[in-house]
Amino acid sequence: MKLAPARTLERREHNLYGAILYGVEGRRIELQARYFGEDAYDEEGAWDIRITGIAQGAVREVQGRLAGAFAKYQLRPPTGKIIINLAPADLPKQGTSLDLPIAMICMQAAGYAPDLAPQIEKSYLFIGELSLHGDVCRVPGALPIAMSAPPGNTIVVPRGNEKECCAVRGLAQHRDTRIAVAESFWQVLEFMRGRGNLPNAMSVTPKFESIIGKPPDFADIKGQDQAKRALVIAAAGGHNVLMVGPPGEGKSLLAAALPGILPALTNEQKIELTKLYSAKGLLPEDGMIVARRPFRAIHHTASRESLVGGGSGVPEPGEITVAHHGVLFLDELPEFSRGTIESLRQPIETGAMTVSRVDASFTFPSRFTLVAAMNPCPCGFYGQYVCADCLAVLAEQSAACPRCGKGNLRSRCECKPTRVKSYRKGISGPLLDRIDLHVEVRYLSVDEKFSDTKSEPSNALRGAVQAARDRQHTRFTGTGIACNAAIPGGEILKWCTFTDVARDQYKVLIGQGIYSTRATDRMAKVARTLADLQGSPLIEPPHIQEAASFFAGSPLA
């Protein structure tokens, strides 16, 4: 193709639009390009492309990828240089999503592609990484990037991102958006020249698959009725739970089953979660969405940044954001570093995590249900006894072994009292105050282990939870309060209404001076949830008594 004269190219102004991932949001970027003529010619005959606007990392390396693609299609460089500005110029640009728009605006500046009218340029958004061989490759964060496009735009996306980007059709402002699928740089160039079409992925309804599997069913978990009751209350009111008990008795299994009794995700929540997973690069294949509540089990060696978000440069969201609208499970809670678990205090209270930098602050959503688990002591067997004659294990001290009738019992725990105290002090009082339900997971008896009796299945429990949540939705409509656990501290008595007798009982508990104000507020919220589960408009004495049992009867007391 014969290029236009240098003086003609110099008079042209070129603008195209791409987007980057900035935190968990897409940011639309305007690309501005100009050609400078023969006096700037590179004697080696290479493409001379200068990029301004805080291009970092992979954006700075785009020239190498462009050179390979241009060479494949024998696109000779013009006798000058091309300067591209990425606006806004003060926003750091990272990642490879700008490869395709940079390549296309180079084609315009060099005269290989026509100059388009401003209204046409503004109607397109280009996304995609360019390979050395000219292929347009899928990029992480395609969904939040696509959501940054103005309504009605045509978004040119790589093959392998089209189904993910089609999820924007669930948003009212994007119902007229077109998703054009590109496989190669040359295909997009021919499209811009008016010589070909890009297929519209919106013309068919894509099939989506949930990236999150089905959780365990409560009916398949033996025993542990008190722990199951606590988890139902947690699901109904959005409360946090701490399970304390010996190893191997089902704490992890119970936590993994909790998402199965939480209310089903709304379409808006599915899109929001899929967007967050896309931003974190957790969608391994196109067409995968988050259709079930997340469950994230965190190892105790996790760093603070991996848990709550951070990192150098533009911060990334942490595991608490991936657990948004779902369950965050922290096993072996005292083994976490103090700074790591203390960093959870803000998101537990606000449902969001703010990470500040010198030039910007990033707020990541993190409205999760915290389920923590721990052993009662370092060895895990505090409070258990074993018979030296028949080796039977007892969950509590007794005068004689119930199996052999002898009294030769000894403690199964070998931890010194000072070591047990030190172990439990690994969890601060302020963090424990933010966990509404403390429950003991017991050592299962032989009869319980071999029992054929099944507890209520998850789908039945989910029905009760949904009914309680529906009552809360009606109660809190227009207030911004998501559930009982999110009632602000100053509004407890406004939303937690008692019968006269129940109010007197609540006053007695407060007057004991055992609990902090935050703890008594949370006790009232739990009682409100218990009333919702029963369908009662007022908190009654049994609700206060059961709520108090999760505080006064704490296995850490």
C-alpha positions as CSV (number, residue, x, y, z in Angstrom):
1,M,0.0,0.0,0.0
2,K,1.4,3.4,-1.0
3,L,1.5,5.8,1.9
4,A,0.4,9.4,1.7
5,P,3.0,12.2,1.5
6,A,4.6,13.1,4.8
7,R,3.2,16.6,4.8
8,T,-0.3,15.2,4.4
9,L,0.2,12.8,7.4
10,E,1.6,15.6,9.5
11,R,-1.7,17.5,9.2
12,R,-3.8,14.7,10.5
13,E,-5.1,14.4,14.1
14,H,-5.9,10.9,15.3
15,N,-8.0,9.8,18.4
16,L,-8.9,6.3,19.4
17,Y,-10.2,4.8,22.6
18,G,-9.0,1.9,24.7
19,A,-9.2,1.1,28.4
20,I,-7.1,-0.2,31.3
21,L,-7.8,-2.0,34.5
22,Y,-7.3,0.3,37.5
23,G,-7.8,-1.5,40.7
24,V,-11.0,-3.4,40.1
25,E,-12.5,-0.8,37.7
26,G,-12.0,-0.1,34.1
27,R,-10.7,3.3,33.0
28,R,-11.3,4.6,29.5
29,I,-8.2,5.9,27.9
30,E,-8.0,8.3,25.0
31,L,-5.2,7.7,22.6
32,Q,-3.9,10.8,20.7
33,A,-1.4,10.3,17.9
34,R,0.5,12.6,15.5
35,Y,3.0,11.9,12.7
36,F,6.3,13.9,12.5
37,G,8.0,13.9,9.1
38,E,11.3,13.1,7.4
39,D,13.6,15.1,9.7
40,A,12.9,12.5,12.4
41,Y,13.5,9.5,10.2
42,D,15.1,6.5,11.8
43,E,18.0,5.5,9.5
44,E,17.7,1.8,10.3
45,G,14.2,1.8,8.8
46,A,12.5,0.7,12.0
47,W,9.2,2.0,13.3
48,D,9.9,5.0,15.6
49,I,7.0,5.1,18.1
50,R,7.1,7.3,21.2
51,I,4.5,6.8,23.9
52,T,3.8,9.4,26.6
53,G,1.3,9.5,29.5
54,I,2.9,7.3,32.3
55,A,3.2,4.2,30.2
56,Q,4.5,1.5,32.6
57,G,5.5,-2.2,32.4
58,A,4.0,-4.0,29.5
59,V,2.8,-0.8,27.9
60,R,6.4,0.4,27.5
61,E,7.2,-2.9,25.9
62,V,4.5,-2.7,23.2
63,Q,6.9,-1.5,20.5
64,G,8.5,-4.9,20.3
65,R,5.2,-6.7,19.9
66,L,4.1,-4.2,17.3
67,A,7.3,-4.6,15.3
68,G,6.7,-8.3,15.0
69,A,3.1,-7.9,13.9
70,F,3.9,-5.1,11.4
71,A,6.8,-7.1,9.9
72,K,4.5,-10.2,9.4
73,Y,2.2,-8.2,7.2
74,Q,5.1,-6.3,5.5
75,L,3.9,-2.9,6.7
76,R,6.9,-0.6,6.1
77,P,7.5,2.2,8.5
78,P,6.9,5.8,7.4
79,T,9.9,8.1,7.1
80,G,9.2,9.8,10.4
81,K,8.2,9.1,13.9
82,I,4.8,8.7,15.6
83,I,4.1,10.1,19.1
84,I,1.2,8.7,21.0
85,N,-0.2,10.3,24.1
86,L,-2.3,8.2,26.6
87,A,-4.8,10.5,28.3
88,P,-5.4,11.3,31.1
89,A,-1.6,11.7,31.1
90,D,-1.4,11.6,35.0
91,L,-2.9,8.1,35.3
92,P,-0.4,5.2,35.3
93,K,-1.0,2.8,32.5
94,Q,-0.2,-0.9,33.0
95,G,-1.1,-4.2,31.4
96,T,-1.5,-5.3,27.7
97,S,-5.1,-4.2,27.1
98,L,-3.9,-1.1,25.2
99,D,-1.8,-3.1,22.6
100,L,-4.6,-3.2,20.0
101,P,-5.7,0.5,20.1
102,I,-2.0,1.5,20.0
103,A,-1.5,-0.7,16.9
104,M,-4.6,0.8,15.3
105,I,-3.7,4.4,15.9
106,C,-0.2,3.7,14.5
107,M,-1.8,2.5,11.4
108,Q,-3.8,5.7,11.1
109,A,-0.8,7.9,11.8
110,A,1.3,6.1,9.2
111,G,-1.5,6.3,6.6
112,Y,-2.3,2.5,6.5
113,A,-5.8,3.1,7.9
114,P,-8.2,6.0,7.2
115,D,-8.7,8.9,9.5
116,L,-12.2,8.6,10.9
117,A,-14.8,11.3,11.9
118,P,-14.6,12.1,15.7
119,Q,-18.1,10.8,16.3
120,I,-17.1,7.4,14.8
121,E,-13.9,7.2,16.8
122,K,-15.7,7.9,20.0
123,S,-18.2,5.0,19.3
124,Y,-15.5,2.3,19.5
125,L,-13.4,0.9,22.3
126,F,-10.5,-1.4,21.5
127,I,-9.2,-4.1,23.9
128,G,-6.6,-6.7,23.4
129,E,-3.0,-7.9,23.7
130,L,-1.0,-8.2,20.5
131,S,1.3,-11.2,20.0
132,L,4.5,-11.0,18.1
133,H,2.8,-12.9,15.3
134,G,-0.1,-10.4,15.0
135,D,-2.7,-12.4,17.0
136,V,-5.1,-10.5,19.3
137,C,-4.9,-12.3,22.6
138,R,-7.3,-12.3,25.6
139,V,-6.6,-10.1,28.5
140,P,-7.5,-10.3,32.2
141,G,-10.0,-7.8,33.5
142,A,-12.0,-7.7,30.2
143,L,-15.4,-7.4,31.9
144,P,-14.6,-4.3,34.1
145,I,-12.8,-2.8,31.1
146,A,-15.9,-3.3,28.9
147,M,-18.1,-1.8,31.6
148,S,-16.1,1.4,31.3
149,A,-17.3,1.9,27.7
150,P,-20.0,4.6,27.1
151,P,-23.5,3.2,26.5
152,G,-24.0,2.1,22.9
153,N,-20.3,1.7,22.0
154,T,-18.9,-1.1,19.9
155,I,-16.3,-2.8,22.0
156,V,-13.6,-4.7,19.9
157,V,-12.4,-7.6,22.1
158,P,-10.1,-10.6,21.6
159,R,-11.5,-14.0,20.8
160,G,-11.6,-15.6,24.2
161,N,-13.0,-12.6,26.0
162,E,-16.3,-12.1,24.1
163,K,-18.5,-14.2,26.3
164,E,-17.2,-12.6,29.5
165,C,-17.8,-9.1,28.0
166,C,-21.3,-10.2,26.9
167,A,-22.2,-10.1,30.6
168,V,-22.5,-6.3,30.3
169,R,-25.9,-7.0,28.7
170,G,-27.2,-7.5,32.2
171,L,-26.7,-3.8,32.9
172,A,-29.4,-1.4,31.7
173,Q,-26.9,1.1,30.3
174,H,-25.2,-1.5,28.1
175,R,-28.2,-3.2,26.4
176,D,-27.3,-1.5,23.1
177,T,-23.6,-2.2,23.4
178,R,-22.1,-4.3,20.6
179,I,-19.3,-6.8,21.3
180,A,-17.1,-7.2,18.1
181,V,-14.8,-10.2,18.2
182,A,-11.2,-9.9,16.7
183,E,-8.7,-12.7,16.2
184,S,-5.9,-10.9,14.5
185,F,-4.4,-7.5,14.0
186,W,-4.9,-7.7,10.2
187,Q,-8.6,-8.5,10.7
188,V,-9.1,-5.3,12.7
189,L,-7.1,-3.3,10.2
190,E,-9.2,-4.5,7.3
191,F,-12.3,-3.7,9.4
192,M,-11.1,-0.1,9.8
193,R,-10.5,0.1,6.1
194,G,-14.0,-0.9,5.4
195,R,-13.1,-4.2,3.8
196,G,-14.4,-6.7,6.3
197,N,-16.7,-7.2,9.3
198,L,-16.2,-8.3,12.9
199,P,-18.8,-10.7,14.2
200,N,-21.1,-9.4,17.0
201,A,-21.0,-11.7,20.0
202,M,-24.2,-10.1,21.3
203,S,-26.2,-11.6,18.4
204,V,-26.4,-14.9,20.2
205,T,-27.0,-15.6,23.9
206,P,-23.8,-17.2,25.3
207,K,-23.9,-20.1,27.6
208,F,-22.2,-19.5,31.0
209,E,-20.7,-21.9,33.4
210,S,-20.2,-21.2,37.1
211,I,-16.6,-21.1,38.2
212,I,-17.6,-22.0,41.8
213,G,-18.8,-25.6,42.5
214,K,-21.7,-26.8,44.6
215,P,-20.9,-26.7,48.4
216,P,-21.4,-29.6,50.7
217,D,-24.9,-30.3,52.0
218,F,-25.7,-29.8,55.7
219,A,-27.5,-33.1,55.6
220,D,-24.3,-35.0,55.0
221,I,-22.5,-33.5,58.1
222,K,-23.0,-35.7,61.2
223,G,-23.8,-34.1,64.5
224,Q,-22.6,-30.7,65.5
225,D,-26.2,-29.3,65.9
226,Q,-25.1,-26.3,67.9
227,A,-22.5,-25.3,65.3
228,K,-25.1,-25.8,62.5
229,R,-27.5,-23.6,64.4
230,A,-24.9,-20.9,64.7
231,L,-24.3,-21.0,60.9
232,V,-28.0,-20.8,60.1
233,I,-28.2,-17.6,62.3
234,A,-25.0,-16.3,60.6
235,A,-26.5,-16.9,57.1
236,A,-29.9,-15.3,58.1
237,G,-28.4,-12.1,59.6
238,G,-25.0,-11.7,57.9
239,H,-23.2,-12.4,61.2
240,N,-19.6,-13.6,61.8
241,V,-18.8,-16.9,63.4
242,L,-15.9,-18.4,65.5
243,M,-15.8,-22.2,65.8
244,V,-13.6,-23.6,68.5
245,G,-13.0,-27.3,68.8
246,P,-10.5,-30.2,68.4
247,P,-9.0,-31.0,65.0
248,G,-10.8,-33.3,62.6
249,E,-14.3,-32.7,63.9
250,G,-15.8,-30.9,60.9
251,K,-15.0,-27.2,61.4
252,S,-13.7,-26.8,57.8
253,L,-16.5,-28.9,56.4
254,L,-19.2,-26.8,58.2
255,A,-17.6,-23.6,57.0
256,A,-17.5,-24.9,53.4
257,A,-21.2,-25.8,53.6
258,L,-22.3,-22.3,54.7
259,P,-22.5,-20.8,51.1
260,G,-25.1,-23.5,50.4
261,I,-27.6,-22.0,52.8
262,L,-27.0,-18.3,51.9
263,P,-29.6,-16.7,49.7
264,A,-29.1,-17.1,45.9
265,L,-27.2,-14.3,44.2
266,T,-29.1,-11.7,42.3
267,N,-28.2,-11.0,38.7
268,E,-26.6,-7.8,39.7
269,Q,-24.5,-9.6,42.3
270,K,-23.4,-12.2,39.8
271,I,-22.2,-9.5,37.4
272,E,-20.4,-7.7,40.3
273,L,-18.6,-10.8,41.4
274,T,-17.7,-11.9,37.9
275,K,-16.2,-8.4,37.4
276,L,-14.1,-8.8,40.6
277,Y,-13.0,-12.3,39.5
278,S,-12.1,-11.0,36.1
279,A,-10.1,-8.1,37.6
280,K,-8.1,-10.7,39.7
281,G,-7.5,-12.9,36.7
282,L,-9.5,-15.7,38.2
283,L,-11.6,-16.6,35.1
284,P,-9.4,-19.2,33.4
285,E,-11.7,-19.7,30.5
286,D,-14.2,-17.6,28.5
287,G,-17.9,-18.1,29.5
288,M,-17.2,-18.6,33.2
289,I,-19.2,-16.5,35.7
290,V,-19.6,-16.4,39.4
291,A,-23.1,-17.9,39.8
292,R,-22.7,-19.2,43.4
293,R,-21.6,-17.6,46.6
294,P,-17.8,-17.5,46.9
295,F,-16.0,-19.5,49.6
296,R,-12.4,-18.5,50.2
297,A,-10.3,-20.6,52.6
298,I,-7.1,-18.7,53.6
299,H,-4.0,-20.3,54.9
300,H,-2.5,-18.8,58.0
301,T,0.8,-17.9,56.3
302,A,-1.1,-15.4,54.0
303,S,0.4,-11.9,54.1
304,R,-1.6,-8.8,55.0
305,E,-1.5,-7.6,51.3
306,S,-2.8,-10.9,49.9
307,L,-5.7,-10.8,52.4
308,V,-6.9,-7.3,52.3
309,G,-5.3,-5.9,49.2
310,G,-2.2,-3.8,48.3
311,G,1.1,-4.2,46.6
312,S,3.4,-1.8,44.9
313,G,2.1,0.7,42.3
314,V,-1.6,0.3,41.6
315,P,-2.9,-1.9,44.4
316,E,-4.7,-5.2,43.7
317,P,-7.7,-6.4,45.7
318,G,-7.1,-9.1,48.3
319,E,-9.0,-12.3,49.3
320,I,-11.6,-10.4,51.2
321,T,-12.7,-8.8,48.0
322,V,-12.8,-12.1,46.2
323,A,-15.0,-13.3,49.1
324,H,-17.4,-10.4,48.6
325,H,-21.1,-11.6,49.0
326,G,-19.7,-14.9,50.2
327,V,-17.7,-16.6,53.0
328,L,-14.2,-15.9,54.1
329,F,-12.8,-18.8,56.1
330,L,-9.8,-18.4,58.3
331,D,-8.7,-21.7,59.8
332,E,-6.2,-21.9,62.7
333,L,-7.0,-18.2,63.5
334,P,-4.4,-17.8,66.3
335,E,-1.6,-18.9,63.8
336,F,-2.2,-15.8,61.6
337,S,0.1,-12.9,62.2
338,R,-1.4,-10.3,64.5
339,G,-1.1,-7.5,61.9
340,T,-2.8,-9.6,59.3
341,I,-6.0,-10.5,61.2
342,E,-6.2,-7.0,62.8
343,S,-6.4,-5.6,59.3
344,L,-9.8,-7.2,59.0
345,R,-11.3,-4.8,61.5
346,Q,-12.2,-2.1,59.0
347,P,-13.8,-4.3,56.3
348,I,-15.8,-6.2,58.9
349,E,-17.3,-3.0,60.0
350,T,-17.8,-1.1,56.7
351,G,-18.0,-3.9,54.1
352,A,-15.2,-2.2,52.1
353,M,-11.4,-2.0,52.2
354,T,-9.7,1.3,51.4
355,V,-6.0,1.1,50.3
356,S,-4.4,4.6,50.1
357,R,-1.5,5.7,48.0
358,V,0.2,9.1,47.8
359,D,-1.7,10.0,44.6
360,A,-4.9,8.0,44.9
361,S,-7.1,5.9,47.2
362,F,-8.7,2.6,46.1
363,T,-11.8,1.2,47.7
364,F,-12.5,-2.5,47.2
365,P,-15.9,-4.1,48.1
366,S,-15.6,-6.7,50.8
367,R,-19.0,-7.5,52.3
368,F,-18.3,-11.1,53.5
369,T,-19.3,-13.4,56.2
370,L,-16.3,-14.3,58.3
371,V,-16.0,-17.8,59.6
372,A,-13.0,-18.4,61.8
373,A,-11.9,-21.7,63.3
374,M,-9.3,-22.6,65.9
375,N,-8.3,-25.3,68.3
376,P,-8.9,-24.8,72.0
377,C,-5.1,-25.0,72.6
378,P,-2.0,-25.6,70.5
379,C,-2.3,-29.4,70.6
380,G,-6.1,-29.2,70.0
381,F,-7.2,-31.5,72.8
382,Y,-7.9,-29.1,75.7
383,G,-10.8,-30.2,77.8
384,Q,-10.6,-33.8,76.6
385,Y,-9.8,-36.9,78.7
386,V,-8.7,-40.4,77.8
387,C,-9.2,-43.6,79.8
388,A,-5.8,-45.2,80.4
389,D,-7.4,-48.7,80.5
390,C,-9.7,-48.8,77.4
391,L,-8.4,-45.7,75.6
392,A,-11.9,-44.2,75.3
393,V,-11.9,-40.4,74.6
394,L,-14.2,-38.3,76.8
395,A,-15.3,-34.8,75.8
396,E,-15.5,-33.8,79.5
397,Q,-14.2,-34.9,82.8
398,S,-16.0,-37.8,84.6
399,A,-15.6,-39.8,87.8
400,A,-15.4,-43.0,85.8
401,C,-15.1,-44.1,82.2
402,P,-18.6,-44.8,80.7
403,R,-17.2,-47.6,78.6
404,C,-15.2,-49.7,81.1
405,G,-16.4,-48.2,84.4
406,K,-12.9,-47.5,85.7
407,G,-11.7,-44.2,87.0
408,N,-8.2,-44.1,85.5
409,L,-8.7,-41.0,83.4
410,R,-6.0,-38.4,82.4
411,S,-6.1,-35.2,80.4
412,R,-5.5,-35.7,76.7
413,C,-4.0,-32.2,76.5
414,E,-0.3,-31.8,77.2
415,C,-0.2,-28.0,76.9
416,K,0.8,-25.9,80.0
417,P,-1.8,-23.4,81.2
418,T,0.6,-20.5,80.3
419,R,0.9,-21.8,76.7
420,V,-2.9,-22.1,76.3
421,K,-3.3,-18.6,77.6
422,S,-0.7,-17.3,75.2
423,Y,-2.2,-19.2,72.3
424,R,-5.6,-17.7,72.9
425,K,-4.2,-14.2,73.3
426,G,-3.2,-14.3,69.7
427,I,-6.7,-13.0,68.9
428,S,-7.3,-9.5,70.2
429,G,-10.4,-8.4,72.1
430,P,-11.4,-5.8,69.5
431,L,-11.5,-8.6,66.8
432,L,-13.4,-11.0,69.0
433,D,-15.9,-8.2,69.6
434,R,-16.6,-8.1,65.9
435,I,-17.4,-11.8,65.8
436,D,-21.1,-12.2,66.8
437,L,-21.3,-16.0,67.3
438,H,-18.8,-18.1,69.3
439,V,-19.6,-21.8,69.2
440,E,-18.0,-25.0,70.4
441,V,-17.5,-27.8,67.9
442,R,-17.6,-31.0,70.0
443,Y,-15.8,-34.3,69.8
444,L,-18.3,-36.6,68.1
445,S,-19.4,-39.7,70.0
446,V,-19.3,-43.2,68.4
447,D,-23.1,-43.2,68.2
448,E,-23.1,-39.8,66.3
449,K,-20.4,-41.0,63.9
450,F,-22.4,-44.1,62.9
451,S,-25.9,-42.6,63.1
452,D,-28.1,-42.9,60.0
453,T,-30.2,-39.9,61.1
454,K,-29.6,-36.9,58.8
455,S,-30.1,-33.3,59.7
456,E,-32.1,-30.8,57.6
457,P,-30.7,-30.4,54.1
458,S,-29.2,-27.2,52.9
459,N,-32.1,-26.3,50.5
460,A,-34.6,-26.4,53.4
461,L,-32.3,-24.3,55.6
462,R,-31.8,-21.9,52.7
463,G,-35.6,-21.4,52.6
464,A,-35.7,-20.3,56.3
465,V,-32.7,-18.1,55.7
466,Q,-34.3,-16.5,52.7
467,A,-37.5,-15.8,54.6
468,A,-35.5,-14.0,57.3
469,R,-33.6,-12.0,54.7
470,D,-36.8,-11.0,53.0
471,R,-38.1,-9.6,56.3
472,Q,-34.8,-7.6,56.7
473,H,-35.1,-6.4,53.1
474,T,-38.6,-5.0,53.8
475,R,-37.4,-3.5,57.1
476,F,-34.3,-1.8,55.7
477,T,-35.6,-0.7,52.2
478,G,-34.2,2.8,51.4
479,T,-31.7,2.8,54.4
480,G,-28.6,1.3,52.8
481,I,-28.5,-1.3,55.5
482,A,-27.9,-4.7,53.9
483,C,-28.8,-7.0,56.9
484,N,-29.1,-7.2,60.6
485,A,-25.4,-7.5,61.2
486,A,-24.9,-4.2,59.3
487,I,-27.1,-2.1,61.6
488,P,-25.1,1.0,62.6
489,G,-24.1,1.2,66.3
490,G,-26.2,4.3,67.0
491,E,-29.4,2.8,65.5
492,I,-29.6,-0.5,67.5
493,L,-32.8,0.4,69.5
494,K,-34.4,1.9,66.4
495,W,-34.3,-1.4,64.5
496,C,-34.1,-4.0,67.4
497,T,-37.4,-3.6,69.1
498,F,-38.1,-5.7,72.2
499,T,-41.0,-6.8,74.2
500,D,-41.0,-5.3,77.7
501,V,-39.7,-8.4,79.3
502,A,-37.0,-8.9,76.7
503,R,-35.9,-5.3,77.1
504,D,-35.5,-5.8,80.9
505,Q,-33.4,-8.9,80.3
506,Y,-31.2,-7.0,77.8
507,K,-30.7,-4.2,80.4
508,V,-29.6,-6.8,83.0
509,L,-27.0,-8.2,80.6
510,I,-25.7,-4.7,79.8
511,G,-25.6,-3.9,83.5
512,Q,-23.3,-6.8,84.3
513,G,-20.4,-4.9,82.8
514,I,-19.0,-8.1,81.3
515,Y,-19.4,-7.1,77.7
516,S,-18.3,-4.1,75.7
517,T,-20.8,-1.8,74.1
518,R,-20.0,-3.2,70.7
519,A,-20.6,-6.7,72.1
520,T,-24.0,-5.9,73.6
521,D,-25.0,-4.2,70.3
522,R,-24.1,-7.3,68.4
523,M,-26.0,-9.4,70.9
524,A,-29.1,-7.3,70.0
525,K,-28.5,-7.8,66.3
526,V,-28.3,-11.6,66.8
527,A,-31.5,-11.5,68.8
528,R,-33.1,-9.6,66.0
529,T,-32.0,-12.3,63.5
530,L,-33.4,-15.0,65.8
531,A,-36.8,-13.1,65.8
532,D,-36.7,-12.9,62.0
533,L,-36.1,-16.7,61.7
534,Q,-39.1,-17.3,63.9
535,G,-41.2,-14.6,62.1
536,S,-41.6,-12.5,65.2
537,P,-41.9,-8.7,64.8
538,L,-40.5,-8.1,68.3
539,I,-37.5,-9.6,70.1
540,E,-38.8,-11.9,72.8
541,P,-37.0,-13.3,75.9
542,P,-36.0,-16.7,74.2
543,H,-34.3,-14.7,71.5
544,I,-32.2,-12.7,74.0
545,Q,-31.4,-15.9,76.0
546,E,-30.2,-17.7,72.9
547,A,-28.2,-14.7,71.6
548,A,-26.5,-14.4,75.0
549,S,-25.5,-18.0,75.0
550,F,-23.2,-17.4,72.1
551,F,-21.4,-14.8,74.1
552,A,-21.6,-16.0,77.8
553,G,-21.1,-19.6,76.6
554,S,-18.1,-18.8,74.5
555,P,-15.6,-21.6,74.5
556,L,-12.9,-18.9,75.0
557,A,-14.6,-17.6,78.1
